[in-house]
Each structure stands twice: as C-alpha cells, then as structure tokens.
Amino acid sequence: MRLAIFTDTYEPEVNGVARTLGRWTDFLRRQGIEVMVFAPDPAMDNTSLQTSIQVQRFTSFPFFLYPECRLAVPNPVPVRRALQLFQPTLIHVATPFNMGLFGIHYAKKYRIPLVASYHTHFDRYLPYYNLQWMAKLLWRYLEWFHQECRMIFVPSPSTKAQLVGRGWRGERLDVWARGIKTDQFYPGVERTALQLPGPYAITSEQFVVLYVGRLSPEKDVGIAIDAFDKFRKSHPNAVMLIAGDGPSAGELEARCNREQLPIHFLGFQSLPALRELYAAADVFLFPSATETFGNVVLEAMACETAVVGARAGGVADTVTHGVNGLLCDPGSVDSFADALERLYQEPEERGRLAARGLAYSRNQSWDAIFGRLLSQFLEAESGNIGTIVQHIST
C-alpha cells in the first residue's frame, strides 16, 4: 500500500486530529508502508520539526470555527507532480476542507480507492458563533463530501450512531478509536516540586481541579469556571488550573482576575509538563459536550486522575458514570459543582474512580488500534467494489 493523506491539520499543530494523524503515519512508517501527506503550512514555526514522512506543505490561513485547522490554498500543479512520483494506491481524506477536496478530486480523476476519517462535529460548533442557520447546508456538504468513500472512520460509537441516525450507511462506518502512550502519560508527581509558569504554586493541602484543552466557546470552559466558583465558596483550599490556549483565553482570564477567583491560566503546556499537571490534579474537569472523542479525558485517566465530564458525545463513550469517572448534565453548572463536591467529600471514591480510569487507559494501546486500522485500510484498498487503480500520468 502507498497511502496519500490529504488533511487541513497536521503536526506540529497540537490539536487532537493532528496528533492522531502524526501517530498514524509514524506507525505506518514502522510497518514499512510509504506515506505522503498533503497539508497546510503550520501556524507555528516548524523549522526544528523532524519527520521521516514526506509532507507537501501549502500556504494557508486559519479556519474561523477552528483556527488550529487551517484552510490551505494549494497549487494543483505541485500536487499533481507529487502524486505522479508517488503513485498512491489509496487516498485518505482526513478533513472536509480544501485539502480534503483536493484528495477527493484526485481519487475520482484517477480512480484511486478513497477512505475518510470524520473527526469533528462542526455542526455543534455553529450555535456558539450564532451560525445555526448553516447546519442544514453543512450536513448536505458533508454528505456530498463523503459519498465516494469506501469507508469512513469515526472516533467513537456515539459518533457512528449519530451519523447513522442522519441516514449515513452503517456498513461504511467503522470506529477508529483513540489510544494512549503509557510512556508519556502515567501517574506520579511530587506536587510541591511541580514547576508552574509565572508566580503560581500548589501545595499538598490544596484541592486541585484541572482543565486541559482549547479555550473557545464550544468547549464550555465558562461552565467549568462557574462550577468551580460555586464549589470553592465552601472550600477555600480549592484551586483551579487551566492549561490551553484559544480565542476565549483573554476574556476568561480577565474575568477570573476581575472576580479574584483562584484560577490560574498556564497557557499551552506540552510534555512532560502536561503529564505532571494531570498527575498533580485531584480532579480533571472537562465540560465540553461537542467532542467526538476527547483525547484529554484518556490522558487524565492514564495519569490516574479522577475525571468529571459531560454526558455527551465521545466523552460518554470513554467515561462510564460511577465506574471510571463521573458524568454530568451538559451545560449544568449545578451538576458539575455537585460532582466536584462529591469527589471532595469522598476521597475513597475519588481514588477508586482514578484507579479504574488508569486500568481502562492501559487497555487502549495505539499499536493495537492502528494494527486493526491498517487491516481495514488494506481491505479498502483491495475492496470488492470494482474500482481499478489508474496510474497517474500527465
């Protein structure tokens, strides 16, 4: 198999889709499979990025609904030349924007088998930007975009169920689960030795609530802040750490400073500091109801931290309420505050949920997930649909 991936986000971008694709291409390389990636120029400087995967980059600008996902302005001439040299036997479109459209175009033109991965419920973002009126148009576009795909891979059973509910054929949908690297995310940290940016420090006596993720309206970070504020009024030893960046960062931090809330904004955090934050927290609070998976939930579990999440989307596929975490009503400040109170008052239950979360995470091996995915890609490549690969020529 020679795989061409067309995506609007890729390493060194740090969102979940980019990281997953980076791990996927690294796995394929280790299996001896040749991969070429077509992706936008990254927002950050990537001069130090080292990769053994061929990556064709194109000028881009940020997408307003998801700035980490950039809209490329690809030149068809170098794309065609690169494909002529590479001669892919399978095309994977990972995002439904400009690069994905190029992938579909070349798959159709040269009769190359096509698969897709569906990562994000963009329709759920629309209400946060007063764009509800676009929902029907968006779904029509997404249905058209995926109609030629032999297989469509989704992050969770709930995502598959939603798409089937919208009339997508279930036999074309399969779950591409997310995994964890246990050598990167694991328990154990000396809290007093934790080096936080700026003047912040935490002690062993404090009850630490952590949020990790993008700071944007659809993540409902304001719900987390409101819930923590309600909870901490009865618990002055409580402190909240927020690790991440995004369009809402300035507004949220200004509010917390204005109201003098014990909430510290740490900005974007990478490994190994990110692992230490997870391991140092008593509770990981994640109120987002728009996730198709929610990688940060699994990361927190792998660091043996009790998880409180929204009873919605992919988070509810990972967290079993009362077994390996707690689930709350989406958008309910009271529900999340009550969950924090419960875990504060019952440290034994908090420890039990954290231990079971750790055990769950250790069964989510990336290699096992990718091994199954590779078999499915090979099946799609050879398929019984009757499509014949036509070598790309000028």
N, C-alpha and C positions, 0 to 999 in steps of 0.2 A: 504494500500500500504506500502511495505517495500522497500525503494529505496537504491540501491548501486550506488555510483558515483565514476567513475574512471577518474582522472584528473592529468595532469602533472603540475598544478599550483593551489595553494590553500592558504588561509590565514595561516600565517601572511604576505605572499607575498602581494605586494601593487599594482600590475597591475590590469587592468580593469576586466579581466577574474576571477582572484582570489577573488576580492571584490564582483563581481556579484554572484559567487558560494557561498561565505560566507553568503550573504544576503538571497539567495535562501534556503540554509539549515536552517538558522535561522527562516525563515518564515515557513518552513515545520515543524520544531520542535514546533512552536507555534500552529500549526494546529493539533498536536498530532500524526504526521507521523514519523515513525522511519527511520533514515537515517544513512548509514555508508559510509564514504569517504575513498577512497584509493588514496594516494597522495605521492609525494616525500618529503623527508626531506627539510625543507625550507632553503634558503640561509642564512637567518638571524637567530639569536638566538631567540627561541620561548619558552624559559623556563617560561616566565610570561604569555603566551597565555592561556586564559581560554576559554573552549568551552564545550558545553553540547552535541555536536555531536561526535559520535565515528569516530575517524580518525586513519587509519592504515598508518604508515609512512615507507618510504623505502629510502635507500641510493640513492643519485642522483648526477648529475653533470650538469652544465649549458648547454643549447642548444645554439649553436653559433649564430643562426639567431635571437634568442630572449632569452637572458640569464635569464630573470625572469621566463621563462618557462623551468623547469628543466627536464632532462631525468632521469627517475628512473631506478634502477636495482633491480626490485622486485624479491623476492624469492617466487616461486609458492606455496610452502608448507604452509606458514602462510596465504597467500591469500585464498587458498582453505579452510583452517581451519576456518578462519574468516567468509567466506561465508557459510560454513556448519552450524555455530552457528546462523548466521543472517537470512539465508533463504530468500533472496530478491525475490520480485515479479516483479521487474522492474530494469533494469540496464540502467544507463545514462553514456555515454562516452562523456566527455567534451572537450577532446583534442586528436588529432590523433597521439599520440606518444606512448611511451612504456606502460604507464598505460592504455591508451585507448585500445591498442592492447590486454592487459590482459582482459579488460572488454568485448571486442568482443568475445574473446576466451571462456570465461565462459558463456556468453549469448548463444553462439552456442552449447557449450557442454551440457548445462543443459536446453536448450530450454526455456530460460527466455526472455521475451519481452525486446527489445532493442530500446532506443532512443539516439539521439546525439544532441549536440549543436555545431554549427560552429561559431567560434568567430573571426578568423583572416585570412586575405588574405595573406598567406605566399608567394604566387607566386609574389605578388607585392614587396616583400622584396628582391627578388633574384637579380634584376638589381643593387641594391645598394652594393651588395657583389660580382659583376661580375659572377653571377651564373645563367644567363638567360637560359643557356643550360639545366638546370634541370627542367624547367617549365612543359614540357610535361610529364616527369616522375612523377613529383609531383602531377599533376592532375590525372594521372592514379592511383596513390596510393590513393589519396583522394576519388576517385570514388569507388575503391575497398573497402576502409575502411568503407564507409557509406552505402554500398549496402544492408546490412541486417537490417538496421534501419527502424522501423515502421514510425518514424517521425524524422525530422531534423529541429532544431530550429535555426534561424539566427537572427542577431541583428537589421536588418533594411530592408525595402522594396528593396533598391538598391542591397543589398547582395543577396536577393532572386532572383531578376531579373537577376543578373549575373550568378547565378548557373543554373537557368532555361535556360539561353542562352547557357550554356555549355552542355545542354542535361539532366540535373537532373530533375526528375519528380516533377512538381509543386505541385501535391496533397500531396507529402510527406514533403513539405517545409512550415514552418509557421514562423511568425515573433515573436521572443521573444524580446520585446522592453526593453529599459533601463529606469530606473526611477531615482528619486532624493529624498533624505531625507531632507525635508524643515526645520527640526530642526537642521540640520548640515550645510546646505548651505542656507544663507539668506543675504539680504542687510544690509548695515550699518556698518561703522567703522570710528573712528577718525584717520585720516591719520597721523597726527603729533604724535600720541601716538603709532603708529604701531612699534612693536619691530622686526627689521630685524636682521638677523645674521651678525656678523662682524661689520665693520665701516659704513654700509650703513644706509641711512635715506632718506625719501622722504618728501616733503613739499606740502602744499596745492596749490602752484603756479605751480608745475610741471605737465606735461602731462605724465601719466604713462601707458606704454604698458607692458602687461604681457604675458608670455608663461609659461604654465604648462604642463609637460609631460616628457616622456622618451627622453633622449638626445642620439639619434642614427641616422644613415644616413637616414633611411626610414621615419623619422619624418620631414625631410626638415627644421630643425632648422636653418641651414645656410641661407635658403631663408628668414626666419623671420628676422635674423640679417641683411642681405643685405637690406631688405625693410626698416627696422628701420633706418639703417645708411643713406640711401638715404633721408628718411623723415626728420630726425633730423638735417640735414645740414641747413635746413631753420627754424628749431625750436629748439634753444639751450636749451629751458626749458624741452625738452623731455628726458625721462629716460626709460630704459627697464629693467624689472626684469625677470629672468629665474629661475623657480623652477622645479627641477628634477635632475635626475642623469642618467648615462648610459655610454656606451663605447666612445661616442664622447665628453664627458664633458671636459676632459683635453684639447683637441685640440681646441674646441670652445672658452673656457675661455682664453687660451693662445693667440688666435687670437685677441680677444677683448681687452686684456691687451696691446698687441703689437701695435694695432691701436688706443689705448686710446679711445675706444668707451664707452659712458655712459651706459654700460650694466652690470648688477650685477648678478652674479651666486649665488643663495641662497642654492643650494643643494636640497635634498629631503625635502619636507615640509608635515607635517601631520596636521590634525585638532587639535585645532581650528585655528592655524596659517595660514593654507591653505585658509580657508574661508576668513580671514581678508585680505589676499593678493588679492583674487578675488574682494572683495568688495572695496578695495582701488584703484584698477586699473581703468583707463578711458576706455581702450580697451583691450580685450583679443584677442591675435593674434595667430592663430593656422593654419599653412600652410600645415599640413600633408594631403597627398592625398591617404593614404593607409588604412584609418580607415574603419572598418565595422560599427562602431557606433561613437565613440569619446565621452566618458563619461565626459571629462573635459569641453567640449562645454556646456553640460547641466548644469554642476556645475557652470560655469561662468554666465550663464543665471540666475540661481537661486539666484546669488548674485547681480543681476541687473547690470551686466557689458556688454557693447556692444561687440558683437562678430564679428570678421573678420576671416573667414575660407576659405578652399579650396572648389571649386565647384567640389567635387568628393566624392564618397563613402558615408559612413554613415553621414558625416558632412552635406552633401547636403540634407539629409532626415530630419535633425533637423532644419537647418537654411533655412528660406525662404528669398531669397535676397530682401532687401529693406523693409521687414516686421518685422522680429525679429533679423536681423543681415545682414551682407554683405558677399557675396561670391566672390572669386577671381579666376582667371585662375590658375590652379595648376602649380607650378614651376615658375610663373611670378613675378619677383621682382617688376617690374613696377606696376603691378596690385595691389599687396599688399601695396606698398608705396602710391599709389593713394587712396586706401581705408582709410589708416591712415590720409592722408591729408584731405579727405572729412569729416571724423569724427572730426578732429581737427577744421576745419573751420566752421562746422555746429553743434555746441553743442546741439541745439534743436533736431536735427535728432538723434544725439548720445543718448540723453535721451529717445527719443521715441522708438528707437530700443531696448534699455536696458529694458524699461518698458514692451514692448511686449515680450521680451525674458523671463522676470520674469513671466509674465502671462502664457506663454507657459509651462515653467518648472513646475509651480504649478499644472498643469493638468497631470503630469507624476508621478503618485503615484505608488510606489513599490508594495504596497499591492494589488492594482487593477491589476497590471501586473502579479504578482505572483498568484493571485486568478485564473485568466484565464489560466495561465500556468499549474497550478495544475489540472484543469479540463481536459486539454489536455493530461497530463501525465496519469491521471486515465483512460482516453479513450484509450490511447496506451496500458496501462496495460491489460485492459479487451478485447480490439480490436476484430475485426471480421476476423482476418487473419487465425485463426485456430491453432495458436501456443498454446501448452499446457505447463504450467509450470511444470517442473520436479524437485522435491526436490533434493537438492544437498546431495550426500552421498559419502562416501569414496570409 
